[in-house]
Amino acid sequence: MTADTANQALNPSGYIGHHLQNFSNKPQTSIVDFSVWNLDTLFWSILMGLAAIGVLYFAARRSTSGVPSRFQCAIELLVEMVESQSKSMIHGSRRFIAPLALTVFLWVVFMNALDLLPVDLPAQIISWLGLASVIPNHRIVPTADLNATLGMALGVLLLVLYYSVKVKGFGGFARELISAPFGKHPALWPFNLLLNIIEYLAKTVSLGMRLFGNMYAGELLFLLIALLGGLWSFGLDASILGFVGHVIAGSLWAIFHILVVLLQAFIFMMLTLVYLGQAHDGH
């Protein structure tokens, strides 16, 4: 680390800015640049996805018709909850959608839960492994990266379009796009089509932005709380107050953030089911 970098890291704005930088294959030079890959987001999102699948696979392999373990009871309660929600929203086959909703819920929970780790732990581990020069930046929470949440939302959009065509047929879906919500008169077709396109785009953007906004805010608040524990590093005479504030505020926010982690995963799963349910229904 150079002297300029070290000095930048010793002020609050430099500290927060450093922690909000992704480890990418190249610097981003524009707002939209599809050649930039956030490697840390890809790594942790894939790892948490495999972990979610592994938990479900382990539960299926260890399930028994006898006295269930607490782990099996927890998974069964989760499966029943997802099944009841999907049954009330999907008027059709749920053979793929219900397992999808369950996997999405666990996947988002695991990704969100990474936010409960100490904010400096990833950088410290990278330093211990001697990889600080190779991995100068690292963000561990995939759902605090807009690229990840919008990518997931785009996946939901593709599923909605797929089921819209599968359930209604291509002709039926096309007729719905140009005849709803204002009516079937040919003069209203352009307005119906434009409104439906805006609706699909708004659903996709809001689905991704909602998860990103909540997790990004939580990550930023953890960084601000972490600064309380390091006030002496910034030349302020409030080290005792900062340490106490760091411990108390950090503990309280971590406890509250557990609810945020679960709630945001539940909301993402529910909206996925709602949108897929709308794809099964006709106007």
C-alpha positions in Angstrom: 0.0 0.0 0.0 1.4 3.4 -1.0 1.6 6.3 1.4 -1.2 8.2 -0.5 -3.4 5.1 -0.3 -2.6 4.7 3.4 -3.4 8.3 4.1 -6.6 8.0 2.2 -7.6 4.9 4.2 -7.1 6.9 7.5 -10.0 9.3 6.8 -13.7 8.4 7.1 -14.5 9.1 3.4 -11.5 7.1 2.2 -12.4 4.2 4.6 -16.0 4.0 3.3 -15.0 4.5 -0.3 -12.5 1.7 -0.1 -15.1 -0.7 1.4 -17.6 0.1 -1.3 -15.3 -0.7 -4.2 -15.8 -4.1 -5.9 -12.9 -6.3 -7.0 -13.4 -6.1 -10.8 -11.6 -7.3 -13.9 -11.1 -3.7 -15.0 -11.9 -0.2 -13.9 -15.4 1.1 -14.8 -15.3 4.2 -17.0 -19.0 4.7 -17.6 -22.3 4.2 -15.9 -23.2 1.2 -18.1 -20.2 -1.0 -19.0 -21.0 -4.6 -19.6 -17.3 -5.5 -20.0 -16.8 -4.9 -16.3 -17.2 -8.0 -14.1 -17.4 -7.7 -10.4 -15.5 -10.9 -9.5 -16.3 -10.7 -5.8 -20.0 -10.5 -6.5 -19.9 -13.4 -8.9 -17.8 -15.5 -6.4 -20.0 -15.0 -3.4 -23.4 -15.2 -5.2 -22.4 -18.5 -6.8 -21.0 -19.8 -3.6 -24.2 -18.9 -1.7 -26.3 -20.4 -4.4 -24.4 -23.7 -4.1 -24.7 -23.5 -0.3 -28.5 -23.0 -0.6 -28.8 -26.0 -2.9 -26.5 -28.0 -0.6 -28.7 -27.3 2.4 -31.8 -28.5 0.6 -30.0 -31.5 -0.8 -28.7 -32.4 2.7 -32.2 -32.0 4.2 -33.7 -34.2 1.5 -31.0 -36.9 2.1 -31.4 -36.8 5.9 -35.2 -36.7 6.0 -36.9 -39.5 7.9 -40.5 -40.6 8.4 -39.7 -41.1 12.1 -39.0 -38.5 14.7 -37.6 -35.5 12.7 -34.6 -33.6 13.9 -34.8 -29.8 14.5 -33.1 -29.2 11.2 -35.7 -31.3 9.4 -38.5 -29.5 11.2 -37.1 -26.1 10.2 -36.8 -27.1 6.5 -40.3 -28.7 6.5 -41.8 -25.5 8.0 -40.0 -23.5 5.3 -41.2 -25.8 2.6 -44.8 -25.7 3.8 -44.7 -21.9 4.0 -43.4 -21.6 0.4 -45.9 -24.2 -0.8 -48.9 -22.4 0.8 -47.8 -19.1 -0.7 -47.3 -20.5 -4.2 -50.6 -22.4 -4.0 -52.5 -19.2 -3.3 -50.8 -17.3 -6.2 -50.1 -19.8 -9.0 -53.2 -21.2 -10.7 -51.5 -24.0 -12.5 -48.6 -26.4 -12.2 -46.3 -25.5 -9.4 -43.8 -28.4 -10.0 -41.0 -26.0 -11.0 -42.2 -22.7 -9.4 -42.5 -23.8 -5.8 -39.0 -25.3 -5.6 -37.7 -22.2 -7.5 -39.3 -19.9 -4.9 -37.8 -22.0 -2.0 -34.3 -21.9 -3.6 -34.6 -18.2 -4.3 -35.6 -17.5 -0.7 -32.7 -19.5 0.8 -30.2 -18.0 -1.8 -31.1 -14.4 -0.9 -31.1 -15.2 2.8 -27.5 -16.6 2.5 -26.3 -13.6 0.4 -27.9 -11.1 2.7 -26.5 -12.8 5.8 -23.0 -12.1 4.7 -23.7 -8.5 5.7 -23.6 -9.7 9.4 -19.9 -10.5 9.1 -17.5 -7.8 10.4 -16.9 -5.3 7.7 -13.1 -5.5 7.9 -12.9 -9.3 8.1 -12.6 -10.0 4.3 -9.8 -7.4 3.9 -8.0 -8.9 7.0 -8.2 -12.4 5.6 -7.0 -11.3 2.2 -4.1 -9.6 4.0 -3.3 -12.7 6.0 -3.2 -14.7 2.8 -0.8 -12.2 1.3 -3.2 -11.3 -1.5 -3.6 -7.6 -0.7 -1.7 -6.6 -3.8 -3.8 -8.9 -6.0 -7.2 -8.2 -4.5 -7.0 -4.5 -3.4 -10.8 -4.2 -3.0 -13.4 -6.7 -1.9 -17.1 -6.5 -1.2 -18.6 -9.6 0.3 -22.4 -8.9 0.1 -23.6 -9.7 -3.5 -27.1 -8.2 -2.9 -25.5 -4.8 -2.1 -24.3 -4.7 -5.7 -26.9 -3.4 -8.1 -25.5 -5.6 -10.9 -26.5 -8.7 -8.9 -30.0 -7.7 -7.9 -30.9 -6.4 -11.3 -29.5 -9.6 -12.8 -31.8 -11.6 -10.6 -34.7 -9.3 -11.5 -34.0 -9.9 -15.2 -34.1 -13.6 -14.5 -37.5 -13.2 -13.0 -38.6 -11.2 -16.0 -37.5 -13.9 -18.4 -39.5 -16.5 -16.4 -42.6 -14.2 -16.4 -42.3 -13.9 -20.2 -41.8 -17.6 -20.6 -44.8 -18.6 -18.5 -46.9 -15.9 -20.2 -46.3 -17.5 -23.6 -46.5 -21.1 -22.2 -49.8 -20.6 -20.5 -51.6 -18.2 -23.0 -49.8 -19.1 -26.2 -47.8 -16.6 -28.2 -51.0 -15.3 -29.9 -52.8 -14.9 -26.6 -49.9 -13.2 -25.0 -49.6 -10.8 -27.9 -53.3 -10.0 -27.9 -53.1 -9.3 -24.2 -50.2 -6.9 -24.7 -52.2 -4.8 -27.2 -55.7 -5.1 -25.7 -55.2 -4.5 -22.0 -55.9 -2.5 -20.0 -57.8 0.1 -22.1 -59.6 -2.1 -24.5 -59.4 -4.0 -27.8 -60.1 -1.1 -30.2 -57.2 -0.8 -32.8 -56.8 2.9 -31.9 -55.8 1.9 -28.4 -53.3 -0.8 -29.3 -50.2 1.5 -29.2 -51.1 2.9 -25.8 -51.8 -0.6 -24.4 -48.5 -1.9 -25.7 -46.5 1.1 -24.4 -48.2 0.8 -21.0 -47.5 -2.9 -20.7 -43.8 -2.5 -21.7 -43.5 0.2 -19.1 -45.1 -2.1 -16.5 -42.7 -4.9 -17.2 -39.7 -2.6 -17.0 -41.0 -1.0 -13.8 -41.5 -4.4 -12.2 -38.0 -5.5 -13.1 -36.3 -2.3 -12.0 -38.3 -2.0 -8.7 -37.6 -5.7 -7.9 -33.9 -5.3 -8.2 -33.7 -1.8 -6.7 -35.7 -2.7 -3.6 -33.3 -5.5 -2.5 -30.2 -3.5 -3.5 -31.4 -0.3 -1.7 -32.1 -2.1 1.6 -28.9 -4.1 1.6 -26.7 -1.2 0.5 -28.1 1.0 3.2 -27.5 -1.8 5.8 -23.9 -2.2 4.5 -23.3 1.6 4.7 -24.7 1.8 8.2 -22.4 -1.0 9.3 -19.4 1.0 7.9 -20.5 4.1 9.7 -20.8 2.1 13.0 -17.4 0.6 12.3 -16.0 4.2 12.1 -17.2 4.8 15.7 -14.8 2.1 16.9 -11.9 3.8 15.1 -12.3 7.4 15.9 -8.8 7.6 17.4 -7.4 6.7 14.0 -8.8 9.9 12.6 -7.3 12.2 15.2 -10.4 12.7 17.3 -10.4 12.7 21.1 -13.4 10.4 21.5 -11.9 7.0 21.5 -13.7 5.7 24.6 -17.0 7.1 23.3 -16.3 5.7 19.9 -15.6 2.2 21.2 -18.7 2.1 23.4 -20.8 3.5 20.6 -19.3 0.9 18.2 -20.1 -2.0 20.5 -23.6 -0.9 21.5 -24.7 0.4 18.1 -23.1 -2.4 16.2 -24.8 -5.1 18.4 -28.2 -3.4 18.2 -28.0 -2.9 14.4 -26.8 -6.5 13.9 -29.8 -7.9 15.8 -32.2 -5.7 13.9 -30.5 -6.5 10.6 -31.3 -10.2 11.1 -34.9 -9.2 10.5 -33.9 -7.1 7.4 -32.0 -10.1 6.0 -35.0 -12.4 6.3 -37.6 -9.8 5.4 -35.9 -8.8 2.2 -35.5 -12.4 1.1 -39.2 -13.1 1.8 -40.2 -10.0 -0.1 -38.1 -10.9 -3.1 -39.6 -14.4 -3.1 -43.2 -13.2 -2.7 -42.8 -10.7 -5.5 -41.4 -13.4 -7.7 -44.5 -15.5 -7.0 -46.8 -12.6 -7.6 -45.3 -11.8 -11.0 -45.3 -15.5 -12.0 -48.9 -15.7 -10.8 -49.9 -12.7 -12.9 -48.3 -14.5 -15.9 -50.7 -17.4 -15.4 -53.7 -15.1 -15.2 -55.4 -13.3 -18.0 -56.7 -9.7 -18.1 
